[in-house]
């Protein structure tokens, strides 16, 4: 083999090794960043889940109280009507 071919093979091998190492390092860095972002998203989702559950509790309480409020308003309207008839 000629010296030029040997030098080209060595140079190509070193270049290939450098590229592979750079790709591995970049992949590791991106993996760490993705894991951090995923942890932040999970934390935010946990907070949103708590907020949604709290909202749903209030909505359920409101839905349960609406019939009682309607009944109370009916009673108030009836009593108001009686008072208006007495004063008229």
C-alpha distances in whole Angstrom, upper triangle without the diagonal:
4,7,8,7,7,10,11,11,13,15,16,17,19,21,21,23,25,26,27,29,31,32,33,35,36,37,39,41,42,43,45,47,48,49,51,52,53,55,57,58,59,62,63,63,65,68,68,69,72,73,73,75,77,78,78,81,83,83,84,87,88,88,90,92,93,95,97,97,98,101,102,102,104,107,107,107,110,112,111,113,116,116,116,119,121,121,122
4,5,5,7,9,10,11,13,14,16,17,19,20,21,23,25,26,27,29,30,32,33,35,36,38,39,41,42,44,46,47,48,50,52,53,54,56,57,58,60,62,63,64,66,68,68,69,72,73,74,75,78,78,79,82,83,83,85,87,88,88,91,93,93,96,98,98,99,102,103,102,105,107,107,108,111,112,112,113,116,117,117,119,121,121,122
4,5,5,6,9,10,11,12,14,15,16,18,20,21,22,24,26,27,28,30,32,33,34,36,38,39,40,42,44,45,46,48,50,51,52,54,56,57,58,60,61,62,64,66,67,68,70,72,72,74,76,77,78,80,82,82,83,86,87,87,89,92,92,95,97,96,98,101,101,101,104,106,106,106,109,111,110,112,115,115,115,118,120,120,120
4,5,5,6,9,10,10,12,14,15,16,18,20,21,22,24,26,27,28,30,31,33,34,36,37,39,40,42,43,44,46,48,49,50,52,54,55,56,58,59,60,62,64,65,66,69,70,70,72,74,75,76,78,80,80,81,84,85,85,87,90,90,93,95,94,95,98,99,99,101,104,103,104,107,108,108,110,112,113,113,115,118,117,118
4,5,5,6,9,10,10,12,14,15,16,18,20,21,22,24,25,27,28,30,31,32,34,36,37,38,41,42,43,45,47,47,48,51,52,53,55,57,58,59,61,63,63,64,67,68,68,70,73,73,74,76,78,78,79,82,83,83,85,88,88,91,93,92,93,96,97,97,99,102,102,102,105,107,106,108,111,111,111,114,116,116,116
4,5,5,6,8,10,10,12,14,15,16,18,20,21,22,24,26,27,29,30,31,33,35,36,37,39,41,42,43,45,46,48,49,51,52,53,56,57,58,60,62,62,63,66,67,68,69,72,72,73,76,77,77,79,81,82,83,85,87,88,90,92,92,93,96,97,97,99,101,101,102,105,106,106,108,111,111,111,114,116,116,116
4,5,5,6,8,10,11,12,14,15,16,18,20,21,22,24,26,27,28,30,32,33,34,36,38,39,40,42,44,45,46,48,50,51,52,54,55,56,58,60,61,62,65,66,66,68,70,71,72,74,76,76,78,80,81,81,84,86,86,89,91,90,92,95,95,95,98,100,100,101,104,105,104,106,109,109,109,112,114,114,115
4,6,5,6,8,10,10,12,14,15,16,18,20,21,22,24,26,27,28,30,31,33,34,36,37,38,40,42,43,44,46,48,49,50,52,53,54,56,58,59,60,63,64,64,66,68,69,70,72,74,74,75,78,79,79,81,84,84,87,89,88,89,92,93,93,95,98,97,98,101,102,102,104,107,107,107,110,112,111,112
4,5,5,6,9,10,10,12,14,15,16,18,20,21,22,24,25,27,28,30,31,33,35,36,37,39,41,42,43,45,47,47,49,51,52,53,55,57,57,58,61,62,63,64,67,67,68,71,72,72,74,77,77,78,80,82,83,85,87,87,88,91,92,92,94,96,96,97,100,101,101,103,106,106,106,109,111,111,111
4,5,5,6,8,10,10,12,14,15,16,18,20,21,22,24,26,27,29,30,31,33,35,36,38,39,41,42,44,45,46,48,50,51,52,54,56,57,58,60,61,62,64,66,67,68,70,72,72,73,76,77,77,79,82,82,85,87,86,88,91,91,91,94,96,96,97,100,101,100,102,105,105,106,108,110,110,111
4,5,5,6,9,10,11,12,14,15,16,18,20,21,22,24,26,27,28,30,32,33,34,36,38,39,40,42,44,45,46,48,49,50,52,54,55,56,59,60,60,62,64,65,66,69,70,70,72,74,75,76,78,80,80,83,85,85,86,89,90,89,92,94,94,95,98,99,98,100,103,103,103,106,108,108,109
4,6,5,6,9,10,10,12,14,15,16,18,20,21,22,24,26,27,28,30,31,33,34,36,37,38,41,42,43,44,47,48,48,51,52,53,54,57,58,58,60,62,63,64,66,68,68,70,72,73,73,76,78,78,81,83,82,84,87,87,87,90,92,92,92,95,97,96,98,101,101,101,104,106,106,107
4,5,5,6,9,10,10,12,14,15,16,18,20,21,23,24,26,27,29,30,31,33,35,36,37,39,41,42,43,45,46,47,49,51,52,53,55,57,57,59,61,62,63,65,67,67,68,71,72,72,74,77,77,80,82,82,83,86,86,86,89,91,91,92,95,96,96,98,100,101,101,104,106,106,106
4,5,5,6,9,10,11,12,14,15,16,18,20,21,23,24,26,27,29,30,32,33,35,36,38,39,40,42,44,45,46,48,50,51,52,54,56,56,58,60,61,62,64,66,66,68,70,71,72,74,76,77,79,81,81,82,85,86,86,88,90,90,91,94,95,95,97,99,100,100,103,105,104,105
4,5,5,6,9,10,11,12,14,15,16,18,20,21,22,24,26,27,28,30,32,33,34,36,38,39,40,42,43,44,46,48,49,50,53,54,54,56,58,59,60,63,64,64,66,68,69,70,72,74,74,77,79,79,80,83,84,83,86,88,88,89,92,93,92,94,97,97,97,100,102,102,103
4,5,5,6,9,10,11,12,14,15,16,18,20,21,22,25,26,27,29,31,31,33,35,36,37,39,41,42,43,45,47,47,48,51,52,52,54,57,57,58,61,62,62,64,66,67,68,70,72,72,75,77,77,78,81,82,82,84,86,86,87,90,91,91,93,95,96,96,99,101,101,101
4,5,5,6,9,10,11,12,14,15,17,18,20,21,23,24,26,27,29,30,31,33,35,36,37,39,41,42,43,45,46,47,50,51,52,53,56,56,57,60,61,62,63,66,67,67,69,71,72,75,76,76,78,80,81,81,84,86,86,87,89,91,90,92,95,95,96,98,100,100,101
4,5,5,6,9,10,11,12,14,15,17,18,20,21,23,24,26,27,29,30,32,33,35,36,38,39,40,42,44,45,46,48,50,50,52,54,55,56,58,60,60,62,64,65,66,68,70,71,74,75,75,76,79,80,80,82,84,84,85,88,89,89,91,93,94,94,97,99,98,99
4,5,5,6,9,10,11,12,14,15,16,18,20,21,22,24,26,27,28,30,32,33,34,36,37,38,40,42,43,44,47,48,48,50,52,53,54,56,58,58,60,62,63,63,66,68,68,71,73,72,74,77,77,77,80,82,82,83,86,87,86,88,91,91,91,94,96,96,97
4,5,5,6,9,10,11,12,14,15,16,19,20,21,23,25,26,27,29,30,31,33,35,36,37,39,41,41,42,45,46,47,49,51,52,52,55,57,57,58,61,62,62,64,66,67,70,71,71,73,75,76,76,79,81,81,82,84,86,85,87,90,90,91,93,95,95,96
4,5,5,6,9,10,11,12,14,15,17,19,20,21,23,24,26,27,29,30,32,33,35,36,38,40,41,42,44,45,46,48,50,51,52,54,56,56,58,60,61,62,64,66,66,69,71,71,72,75,75,76,78,80,80,81,84,85,85,87,90,90,90,93,95,95,96
4,5,5,6,8,10,11,12,14,16,17,18,20,21,23,24,26,27,28,30,32,33,34,36,38,39,40,42,44,44,46,48,49,50,52,54,54,56,58,59,60,62,64,65,68,69,69,70,73,74,74,76,78,78,79,82,83,83,85,87,88,88,91,93,92,93
4,5,5,6,9,10,11,12,14,15,16,18,20,21,22,24,26,27,28,30,31,32,34,36,37,38,40,42,42,44,46,47,48,50,52,52,54,56,57,57,60,62,62,65,67,66,68,71,71,71,74,76,76,77,80,81,81,83,85,86,86,89,90,90,91
4,6,5,6,9,10,11,12,14,15,17,19,20,21,23,25,26,27,29,30,31,33,35,36,37,39,41,41,43,45,46,47,49,51,51,53,55,56,57,59,61,62,64,66,66,67,70,71,71,73,75,75,76,79,80,80,82,85,85,86,88,90,90,91
4,5,5,6,9,10,11,12,14,15,17,19,20,21,23,24,26,27,29,30,32,34,35,36,38,39,40,42,44,45,46,48,50,51,52,54,55,56,58,60,61,64,65,65,67,69,70,70,73,75,74,75,78,79,79,81,84,84,84,87,89,89,90
4,5,5,6,9,10,11,12,14,15,16,18,20,21,22,24,26,27,28,30,32,33,34,36,37,38,40,42,43,44,46,48,48,50,52,53,54,56,58,59,62,63,63,64,67,68,68,70,72,72,73,76,77,77,79,81,82,82,85,86,86,87
4,5,5,6,9,10,10,12,14,15,16,18,20,21,22,24,26,26,28,30,31,32,35,36,36,38,40,41,42,44,46,46,48,50,51,52,54,56,57,60,61,61,62,65,66,66,68,71,70,71,74,75,75,77,80,80,81,83,85,85,86
4,5,5,6,9,10,11,13,14,15,17,19,20,21,23,25,26,27,29,30,31,33,35,36,37,39,40,41,43,45,46,47,50,51,51,53,55,56,59,61,60,62,65,65,66,68,70,70,71,74,75,75,77,79,80,80,83,85,85,86
4,5,5,6,9,10,11,12,14,16,17,19,20,21,23,24,26,28,29,30,32,33,34,36,38,39,40,42,44,45,46,48,49,50,52,54,55,58,59,59,61,64,64,64,67,69,68,69,72,73,73,75,78,78,78,81,83,83,84
4,5,5,6,9,10,10,12,14,15,16,18,20,21,22,24,26,27,28,30,31,32,34,36,37,38,40,42,42,44,46,47,48,50,52,53,56,57,57,58,61,61,62,64,66,66,67,70,71,71,73,75,76,76,79,81,80,81
4,5,5,6,9,10,10,12,14,15,16,18,20,21,22,24,25,26,29,30,31,32,35,36,36,39,40,41,42,45,46,46,48,50,51,54,56,55,57,60,60,61,63,65,65,66,69,70,70,72,75,75,75,78,80,80,81
4,5,5,6,9,10,11,13,14,15,17,19,20,21,23,24,26,27,29,30,32,33,35,36,38,40,40,42,44,45,46,48,50,51,54,55,55,57,59,60,60,63,64,64,65,68,69,69,71,74,74,75,77,79,79,80
4,5,5,6,9,10,11,12,14,16,17,18,20,21,23,24,26,27,28,30,32,33,34,36,38,38,40,42,43,44,46,48,49,52,53,53,55,57,58,58,61,62,62,63,66,67,67,69,72,72,72,75,77,77,78
4,5,5,6,9,10,10,12,14,15,16,18,20,21,22,24,25,26,28,30,31,32,34,36,36,38,40,41,42,44,46,47,50,51,51,52,55,56,56,58,60,60,61,64,65,65,67,70,70,70,73,75,75,76
4,5,5,6,9,10,10,12,14,15,16,19,20,21,23,24,25,27,29,30,31,33,35,35,37,39,40,41,43,45,46,49,50,50,52,54,55,55,58,60,60,61,64,65,65,67,69,69,70,73,74,75,76
4,5,5,6,9,10,11,12,14,15,17,18,20,22,23,24,26,27,29,30,32,34,34,36,38,39,40,42,44,45,48,49,49,51,53,53,54,57,58,58,59,62,63,63,65,68,68,68,71,73,73,74
4,5,5,6,9,10,11,12,14,15,16,18,20,21,22,24,26,27,28,30,32,32,34,36,37,38,40,42,43,46,47,46,48,51,51,52,54,56,56,57,60,61,61,63,65,66,66,69,71,71,72
4,5,5,6,9,10,10,12,14,15,16,18,20,20,22,24,25,26,28,30,31,32,34,36,36,38,40,41,44,45,45,47,50,50,50,53,55,55,56,59,60,60,62,64,65,65,68,70,70,71
4,5,5,6,9,10,11,13,14,15,17,19,20,21,23,24,26,27,29,30,31,33,35,36,37,39,41,44,45,44,46,49,49,50,52,54,54,55,58,59,59,61,64,64,65,67,69,69,70
4,5,5,6,9,10,11,12,14,16,17,18,20,21,23,24,26,27,28,30,32,33,34,36,38,39,42,43,42,45,47,47,48,50,52,52,53,56,57,57,59,61,61,62,65,67,67,68
4,5,5,6,9,10,10,12,14,15,16,18,20,21,22,24,26,26,28,30,31,32,34,36,37,40,41,40,42,45,45,46,48,50,50,51,54,55,55,57,60,60,60,63,65,65,66
4,5,5,6,9,10,10,12,14,15,16,18,20,21,22,24,25,26,29,30,31,32,34,36,39,40,40,42,44,44,45,48,49,49,51,53,54,54,57,59,59,60,63,64,65,66
4,5,5,6,9,10,11,13,14,16,17,19,20,21,23,24,26,27,29,30,32,33,35,38,39,38,41,43,43,44,47,48,48,50,52,53,53,55,58,58,59,61,63,63,64
4,5,5,6,9,10,11,12,14,15,16,18,20,21,22,24,26,27,28,30,32,33,36,37,36,38,41,41,41,44,46,46,47,50,51,51,53,55,55,56,59,60,61,62
4,5,5,6,9,10,10,12,14,15,16,18,20,20,22,24,25,26,28,30,31,34,35,35,37,39,40,40,43,45,44,46,49,50,50,52,54,54,55,58,59,60,61
4,5,5,6,9,10,11,12,14,15,17,19,20,21,23,24,25,27,29,30,33,34,34,36,39,39,40,42,44,44,45,48,49,49,51,54,54,55,57,59,59,61
4,5,5,6,9,10,11,12,14,16,17,18,20,21,23,24,26,27,29,32,33,32,34,37,37,38,40,42,42,43,46,47,47,49,51,51,52,55,57,57,58
4,5,5,6,9,10,10,12,14,15,16,18,20,21,22,24,26,27,30,31,30,32,35,35,36,38,40,40,41,44,45,45,47,49,50,50,53,55,55,56
4,5,5,6,9,10,10,12,14,15,16,18,20,21,22,24,25,28,29,29,31,34,34,35,37,39,39,41,43,44,45,47,49,49,50,53,54,55,56
4,5,5,6,9,10,11,13,14,15,17,18,20,21,23,24,27,28,28,30,33,33,34,36,38,38,39,42,43,43,45,47,48,49,51,53,53,55
4,5,5,6,9,10,11,12,14,15,17,18,20,21,22,26,26,26,28,31,31,31,34,36,35,37,40,40,41,43,45,45,46,49,50,51,52
4,5,5,6,9,10,10,12,14,15,16,18,20,21,24,25,25,27,29,30,30,33,34,34,36,38,40,40,42,44,45,45,48,50,50,51
4,5,5,6,9,10,10,12,14,15,16,18,20,23,24,24,26,28,28,29,32,33,34,35,38,39,39,41,43,44,45,48,49,50,51
4,5,5,6,9,10,11,12,14,15,17,18,21,22,22,24,26,26,27,30,31,31,33,36,36,37,39,41,42,43,45,47,47,49
4,5,5,6,9,10,11,12,14,15,16,20,20,20,22,25,25,25,28,30,30,31,34,35,35,37,39,40,41,43,45,45,46
4,5,5,6,8,10,10,12,14,15,18,19,19,21,24,24,25,27,29,29,31,33,34,35,37,39,40,41,43,45,45,47
4,5,5,6,9,10,10,12,14,17,17,18,20,22,23,24,26,27,28,30,32,33,34,36,38,38,40,42,43,44,46
4,5,5,6,9,10,10,12,15,16,15,18,20,20,21,24,25,25,27,29,30,31,33,35,35,36,39,40,41,42
4,5,5,6,9,10,10,14,15,15,16,19,20,20,22,24,25,26,28,30,30,32,34,35,36,38,40,41,42
4,5,5,6,9,10,12,14,14,16,18,19,20,22,24,25,26,28,29,30,32,34,35,36,38,40,41,42
4,5,5,6,9,11,11,12,14,16,16,18,20,21,22,24,26,27,28,30,32,32,34,36,37,38,40
4,5,5,6,9,10,10,12,14,15,15,18,19,20,21,24,25,25,27,29,30,31,33,35,36,37
4,5,5,8,10,10,11,14,15,16,17,19,20,21,23,25,26,27,29,31,32,34,35,37,38
4,6,7,8,10,11,12,14,15,17,18,20,21,23,24,25,27,29,30,31,33,35,36,37
4,6,5,6,9,10,10,12,14,15,16,18,20,21,22,24,26,27,28,30,32,33,34
4,5,5,6,9,10,10,12,14,15,16,18,20,21,22,24,25,26,28,30,31,32
4,5,5,6,9,10,10,12,14,15,16,18,20,21,23,24,25,27,29,30,31
4,5,5,6,9,10,11,12,14,15,16,18,20,21,22,24,26,27,29,30
4,5,5,6,9,10,10,12,14,15,16,18,20,21,22,24,26,27,28
4,5,5,6,9,10,10,12,14,15,16,18,20,21,22,24,26,27
4,5,5,6,9,10,11,12,14,15,17,18,20,21,23,25,26
4,5,5,6,9,10,10,12,14,15,16,18,20,21,23,24
4,5,5,6,8,10,10,12,14,15,16,18,20,21,22
4,5,5,6,9,10,10,12,14,15,16,18,20,21
4,5,5,6,8,10,11,12,14,15,17,19,20
4,5,5,6,8,10,10,12,14,15,17,18
4,6,5,6,9,10,10,12,14,15,16
4,5,5,6,9,10,11,12,14,15
4,5,5,6,9,10,11,13,14
4,5,5,6,9,10,11,12
4,5,5,6,9,10,10
4,5,5,6,9,10
4,5,5,6,9
4,5,5,6
4,6,5
4,6
4
